[in-house]
């Protein structure tokens, strides 16, 4: 198995290296690609130093089986044909192709088989907040089809990349030291603050991030359920949180929901309010699953449930999900 990572120097690229090594992904040769700025940098993988090559329009991908691409939508669009023209399967972490009809949008716990039908040899990795949401929704939707979804997200600095995480740490130091605060990665100071905007606003008053959750959830789950999201950037470092309200076709009791979550692939239940047990990003950063808690009936709707979830945006929300797609294709001999 010959594998490539495109965009190695970013937070997700670095996580790819960790996840591939930790999961003993079957790699005979790993190639790393990046911009002219990153070319020549070396990274360690399984005790071996690998030097980043500059991504160019050439035949470097000719014998590569899988390319994990996390270099931004512009790079993905520009280099997709170069990467796939010799048969490489491109698993793309950007928003470039997610809503294209001929590109599957895949979360393995939810719709793994969609990855087998890829006319352009491209598989899209969904938005981090959507991945987390649909993994939690799947067992409930299997129990009773979901009609409506309301979600409020509490998104860590990690969602804006490694530089944003560094900026948040620096802002905390600056505030505590009484120094001027550096604001670069976000519209406002994030330390000791919350920003009710993730991505740019669209004409309907929702942000692109919120519309991604609407459109991607429906595509992944093959549903016409209505989705309404409010996405907020919060001053935690890593791992996103979501408060979710759903309306199902028929009522689901709290006990039934907990049982469905407990059996679900990729979900861990942390729900014991009397002992103050519930998911929190501080303790779940670096973990693989989607954690759920605060599971209860919606007081406004007989067919409603509400719950809280936390998941690491860089792992399950990005690198891990992409690697799980590749693992599925290998198991199914679908490369």
C-alpha positions in Angstrom: 0.0 0.0 0.0 1.5 3.3 -1.1 -0.1 6.3 0.7 0.3 10.1 0.4 -0.5 13.0 2.7 -1.0 16.4 1.0 -0.8 19.3 3.5 1.4 17.6 6.1 2.5 20.7 8.0 -1.1 21.7 9.1 -2.9 20.5 12.2 -4.8 17.9 10.3 -1.8 16.7 8.3 0.1 16.2 11.6 -2.8 14.3 13.0 -2.8 12.0 9.9 0.7 11.0 10.8 -0.3 10.1 14.3 -3.5 8.3 13.4 -1.9 6.2 10.6 0.9 5.1 13.0 -1.4 4.5 16.0 -3.8 2.4 14.0 -1.0 0.4 12.2 -2.5 1.4 8.8 -1.0 -1.0 6.2 1.6 1.3 4.5 4.5 0.0 2.5 5.6 3.6 1.5 4.4 7.0 2.8 4.9 10.1 0.7 4.4 13.6 2.0 3.5 16.6 -0.1 3.2 20.3 0.6 3.7 23.8 -0.7 7.0 25.2 -1.9 7.3 26.6 1.6 6.9 23.2 3.2 9.1 21.3 0.7 12.3 20.0 2.3 10.8 19.8 5.8 11.1 16.3 7.4 8.6 14.5 9.6 9.0 11.3 11.5 6.8 8.3 10.8 7.4 4.9 12.5 11.0 6.0 13.3 11.8 7.0 9.8 12.3 10.6 8.6 10.3 11.5 5.5 11.0 14.7 3.5 8.1 16.7 2.1 8.0 17.0 -1.6 6.5 20.0 -3.4 3.1 19.4 -4.8 3.3 19.8 -8.6 1.3 19.0 -11.7 3.3 15.9 -12.7 3.1 12.1 -12.3 4.2 11.8 -8.7 0.9 10.1 -7.8 1.1 7.5 -10.5 1.6 4.5 -8.1 -0.1 5.9 -5.0 -3.2 4.0 -3.8 -4.6 6.6 -1.4 -4.0 10.3 -1.0 -5.2 12.0 2.2 -5.6 15.7 1.2 -5.9 18.5 3.7 -4.5 21.6 2.1 -7.6 23.7 1.6 -10.4 23.8 -1.0 -8.4 25.8 -3.5 -5.5 23.3 -3.6 -7.9 20.4 -3.7 -9.7 21.8 -6.8 -6.5 22.7 -8.6 -4.8 19.3 -8.0 -7.7 16.8 -8.0 -7.1 15.7 -11.6 -3.3 15.5 -11.1 -3.8 13.3 -7.9 -6.5 11.0 -9.3 -5.7 10.7 -13.0 -3.7 7.4 -12.6 -6.2 5.8 -10.2 -5.3 7.2 -6.8 -8.3 7.5 -4.5 -8.3 11.0 -3.1 -9.9 11.4 0.3 -10.4 15.1 0.6 -10.7 17.0 3.8 -11.8 20.3 2.3 -15.2 21.6 1.4 -14.3 21.6 -2.4 -16.4 18.6 -3.5 -18.7 17.8 -0.6 -21.9 18.7 -2.3 -21.0 17.4 -5.8 -23.5 14.7 -6.9 -20.7 12.5 -8.2 -18.6 12.7 -5.1 -19.6 10.6 -2.0 -19.6 12.3 1.3 -18.8 9.7 3.9 -18.8 9.0 7.6 -18.1 5.2 8.0 -20.4 4.6 10.9 -23.3 6.1 8.9 -22.9 5.5 5.2 -19.7 3.6 4.5 -21.0 1.9 1.4 -21.3 5.2 -0.4 -17.5 5.3 -0.6 -17.6 2.4 -3.2 -19.3 4.6 -5.8 -16.8 7.4 -6.7 -16.9 8.2 -10.4 -14.1 10.8 -10.1 -12.0 8.7 -7.6 -12.7 11.4 -5.0 -14.3 10.8 -1.6 -15.2 13.9 0.5 -14.6 14.0 4.2 -17.4 16.0 5.8 -17.2 19.1 7.9 -16.1 18.4 11.5 -19.3 19.5 13.2 -21.4 17.4 10.7 -19.3 14.3 11.3 -19.8 14.5 15.1 -23.5 15.2 14.7 -24.4 12.3 12.3 -22.4 9.7 14.3 -24.7 10.5 17.2 -27.8 10.8 15.1 -27.4 7.5 13.3 -28.6 5.1 16.2 -31.6 7.3 17.0 -32.6 7.6 13.3 -32.4 3.8 13.0 -34.8 3.6 15.9 -37.3 6.2 14.6 -36.6 8.4 11.6 -35.6 11.9 12.5 -37.8 14.7 11.2 -36.1 17.8 12.6 -32.7 18.7 14.0 -31.7 21.8 15.9 -28.1 22.1 16.9 -26.0 24.7 18.7 -22.2 24.1 18.3 -19.5 25.3 20.7 -16.4 25.1 18.5 -12.8 25.1 19.8 -10.0 27.1 18.4 -8.7 23.9 16.8 -11.3 24.2 14.1 -9.4 27.1 12.6 -6.1 25.3 12.6 -2.8 25.1 14.5 -2.1 28.8 14.2 -5.5 29.6 15.8 -4.7 27.3 18.7 -1.4 29.1 19.2 -3.2 32.5 19.0 -5.7 31.5 21.7 -2.9 30.4 24.1 -1.0 33.7 23.4 -4.2 35.7 23.9 -4.7 34.2 27.4 -1.1 35.1 28.3 -1.5 38.6 27.0 -4.8 39.3 28.8 -3.4 37.9 32.1 -0.2 40.0 31.7 -2.1 43.2 30.8 -0.6 43.3 27.4 -2.3 44.3 24.0 -4.1 41.3 22.6 -3.1 39.9 19.2 -6.1 39.3 17.0 -5.4 37.6 13.6 -7.2 34.3 13.1 -10.6 35.4 14.4 -12.8 38.5 14.0 -12.4 39.3 17.7 -10.4 38.3 20.7 -11.4 34.7 21.5 -9.8 34.4 25.0 -12.4 35.0 27.7 -15.0 35.5 24.9 -17.3 33.6 22.5 -17.9 34.6 18.9 -21.3 33.7 17.3 -19.8 33.3 13.9 -17.9 30.4 12.3 -17.1 31.1 8.6 -18.8 33.9 6.6 -22.4 34.8 6.5 -24.7 33.9 3.6 -27.7 35.7 2.2 -30.1 33.9 4.5 -28.4 35.1 7.7 -26.8 31.7 8.4 -23.0 31.2 8.1 -21.4 28.8 5.6 -20.6 26.5 8.6 -24.3 26.4 9.6 -25.3 25.7 6.0 -22.7 22.9 5.7 -24.4 21.2 8.7 -27.8 21.6 6.9 -26.7 20.3 3.5 -24.1 17.7 4.6 -26.3 16.0 7.2 -29.0 15.5 4.7 -26.6 14.1 2.1 -24.8 11.7 4.5 -27.9 10.4 6.1 -30.0 10.2 2.9 -32.7 12.1 4.6 -35.0 15.1 4.1 -34.9 16.0 7.8 -34.8 19.7 8.4 -31.7 21.0 10.1 -31.2 24.4 11.8 -27.7 25.2 13.3 -26.1 28.0 15.2 -22.3 27.7 15.3 -20.3 29.5 18.0 -16.5 29.7 18.4 -15.6 29.3 22.1 -12.3 29.7 23.9 -11.5 26.1 24.4 -8.4 24.7 22.7 -9.5 21.5 21.1 -12.6 19.3 20.7 -16.0 20.6 19.7 -19.2 20.4 21.7 -22.8 20.3 20.4 -26.2 20.8 22.1 -28.7 18.8 19.9 -32.5 18.7 19.8 -34.3 16.2 17.6 -37.9 15.4 16.7 -38.5 11.8 15.6 -41.3 10.2 13.8 -42.4 8.3 16.9 -41.3 8.9 20.5 -38.0 7.5 21.8 -37.7 7.2 25.6 -34.5 8.3 27.4 -33.8 4.6 28.2 -34.3 3.6 24.6 -32.0 6.4 23.4 -29.3 5.4 25.9 -29.5 1.8 24.8 -29.2 2.8 21.2 -26.2 5.1 21.9 -24.5 2.3 23.9 -24.7 -0.1 21.0 -23.7 2.4 18.3 -20.4 2.2 16.6 -18.1 5.1 17.5 -20.3 6.5 20.3 -19.5 6.5 24.1 -22.2 7.4 26.6 -21.1 9.6 29.6 -24.4 10.3 31.3 -24.7 10.4 35.1 -25.9 13.9 36.0 -26.2 13.1 39.8 -22.4 12.4 39.8 -21.7 15.3 37.4 -20.7 12.9 34.7 -21.1 14.3 31.2 -18.7 14.9 28.2 -16.3 17.8 28.3 -13.7 18.9 25.8 -11.0 19.3 28.4 -11.0 15.6 29.1 -11.8 14.3 25.6 -9.2 16.0 23.4 -7.1 13.4 21.6 -9.8 10.7 21.9 -11.5 8.9 19.0 -15.2 8.5 19.7 -18.1 10.8 19.8 -19.2 11.2 23.4 -22.8 11.8 24.4 -24.5 12.8 27.6 -27.3 14.9 29.2 -29.7 12.7 27.3 -33.3 13.8 28.2 -36.8 14.4 26.7 -37.5 17.7 25.1 -40.0 19.4 27.3 -41.6 21.2 24.3 -42.2 18.1 22.1 -43.6 14.6 22.9 -41.5 13.2 20.0 -38.4 15.2 21.0 -35.1 14.3 22.6 -32.1 16.5 23.5 -28.5 15.6 24.3 -25.0 17.0 24.5 -22.0 15.7 22.6 -18.3 16.2 22.5 -15.7 15.0 20.0 -12.2 15.9 19.0 -12.4 18.0 15.9 -8.9 17.1 14.6 -9.3 13.4 15.1 -12.8 12.1 14.4 -13.8 15.5 12.9 -11.0 15.2 10.3 -8.0 12.8 10.2 -9.5 9.8 11.9 -12.7 9.9 9.8 -10.6 9.9 6.6 -8.4 7.1 7.7 -11.5 5.0 8.7 -12.8 5.6 5.1 -9.6 4.1 3.8 -9.7 1.2 6.2 -13.2 0.4 5.0 -12.1 0.4 1.4 -9.3 -2.0 2.2 -11.5 -4.3 4.1 -14.1 -4.3 1.3 -11.4 -4.7 -1.4 -12.9 -1.6 -2.9 -9.8 0.4 -3.9 
